[in-house]
Amino acid sequence: MFKGGWKNLRLTPKPGGLKYHFTVTIHDVEILDASVMPTNLSHLMVVWNRGARVSETKEAEGAGGTFSWEERLSMLCTMYRDEQTGSFQYKKAKFVIKGTESSGGKPQSICSCKIDLAKYAGPEDVERRVEMQFEGKGRLFARLAITIHSRWIKDAKPHGADAMSNMSFSVVSSANSGILDDDEEESSVCPSGGR
């Protein structure tokens, strides 16, 4: 019997995974409904969460309701194929928009959106522009424009630290924060360029 049971078993990477290098270029966030955004937040940042890994932009100050970065974020991810369909299994990635009162202030979560990285992985390099629309308090709040680029690392071994990105640890709290009420779920509209 294994000590710790199932939790310890999940630390062992599954065999047959393919390593992919994902690069996400964060272009800009456009505020669609200024009344939803807390008035005390003057700077925004975008956080990309995949399992136990987090990559985030620098803070940006808005101009005319638009916050711009043109900043690249990168992660390694191990993809696994579905034995029945042959396509990649669902691989969740989460993008969170956070705000601060001033540069260097404590980030406050505003809203989030989930996408499936499997849609952007293939035998050849994939590059696709995606626009995500975020909701806050049940209203359309912001639009995030990104470009996703994926590259299969063909000579990588399917094990090691990178393969452990398959684990489902959550370092971005799923508890609602920022403008979201305690009884509301974080919600989003499907990416318009992600289908």
N, C-alpha and C positions, 0 to 999 in steps of 0.2 A: 504493500500500500504506500502510495506516495505521500510524503509529508506536505500538508497544505492542500492536497487534493487537486481539483480542477484548475485552480488559479496557477499553480506551478506548471501544469501541463501546457498551458497556453503560452508559456515563454519559449517553447520549442518551435522554431519556424517550420512551416509546412514545406514538404519537398515540392520541386517542380516550379517554383516561382521564377518569374522573369523580372530583372531589375530595370526600372525606367528612371530616367532623369527628367523631372518636370521643372520647367521654368515658367513662372507666371509674371508677366509684366503688368503692374498696376498702373493704369492710365489716369483715371480720375473718378471722383465721386461727385455727382450732381444732386443737390438737394432739391427734391420735387415739391415738398411741402414744408416750408420753413416753420410752420406753426407746430409741427411735431417735434422738431429738434429743441432740446433744452436751451434756453437763451444764454446760459452761463458757459456753454461750450463753444470755444472759438477755434480750436484746432481738432483735426481728425487724423486718424491713422487706420490702416487696414491690417487685420491679423488673419493669417492663413494657418489653419489648424488641420493637421492630418495625424490622427492617432496621438502618439506621445510627442509629436514634433510640432513646433511652432515657428513661424517665420513672419516678421512684421515689417511694415514700412516705417519710415520716419514720420514725425508729425508734420502736418501741412496746414497752413492757414488759408482759409477760403477767400475767394475773390468773386463777388457776384453770385454766390451760391454754389461755386464749383471749387473743389479741392483737387489739385493736380500733383502727381508724383513722377510718372515715367520711371518707376523703380522696379527692378527685377528681384523676385524672390525665388529661391530654388529649394528643391527637396528630392531625395531619392526615395523611391517607393517600389515595393515588390508586388507584382501583379500575378494573380492566379487565374487559370482558366477553368471554366465550368466544364466538367467532364461530359455533360450531356449536349450542351449547345456549342462548345468550342470557343465561345466568346469569353472575355474577361469577366470575372466576378465583380460585383458591385464594390467600389472602393470610395468611401465617403471622404470628402474634403469640406471643410467649413470655413467660410469667410465671415469675419466679424468686423463691423464698423464700430470703432471706439472714438470717444471724444475726450478732450481735456480742456480745462478752463484757461490754461496758458501753456506755453512751451515748457516741457519738462514736468507738467503736472501729472497727477495720478489718472490713468486712463479709466474711462467709464463706458461700459458696453452699452451700445444703443440698439443694434439689431444684427441679425445674422442670416446667412443663406448657405444651404448645402448643395454641393454638386457631386456628380459621379465621375471620378477621374478615369474610369474604364472607357468612357465615351471618347477620350482624347488620347488613347494609346493604340498603337498599331505596329505592324512589322517595319514600316518606314516612319520617318519623322513626321509628326503632326503639328500643325500650327493653326490655331483658330481663335478668332476674336469672339469674345462672349460678353454680353451685357446682362447683368443681374439687377433685378428690381427688388428693393427691400420694403417691407412693411413695418410700421410701428404704430401700436395702439389701433390696429385694424385698418390703417390708412397707408396709401402708397407714400413712402418717405423719401427714398433715394435710389439713384441708379449708379451702379458700379461698372465701369468698363475695364476689362482686362483682356490680355492675350495669353492663351495657354499654349506652350510648346512642350512636346514630349519626345524623348529619344530613347529607344531601346538600347541598353548597354549590352551588346551581344556577347562580349567576352567575359562578362561578370559571372561569378559563381553565385548560385541561388541560395546562399546562406551567409551568416555573419550578422553584424550589427544592423546593416541596412535592411536586411530581410525582416527584422523585427518590427518594421513599420506596420506589419500586419496586425499587431496587437491593438486592442481597443481601449487604451487608456485615454482619459479625457482630461486635458489640462486647461481647456477653455470651459469654464463652468456652464452647464446647461441651465442653471438657475437664471431666471429672468432678472435683468438689471437695467440700469439706465432708464429710458422712457417707458419700458415695458412694465405693466402692472403685474403683481404677484399672481393673479389668476389668469394671465394671458400666456400663450405659448409664443416663443420666438417663431416668426413666420417669414416667408419670402415668396415671391413669384418665381416661377421656373425661369432659368436663364433663356433669354430670347435667342441666343446664338448657340445654345448647347444641345440642340436636338439633332 
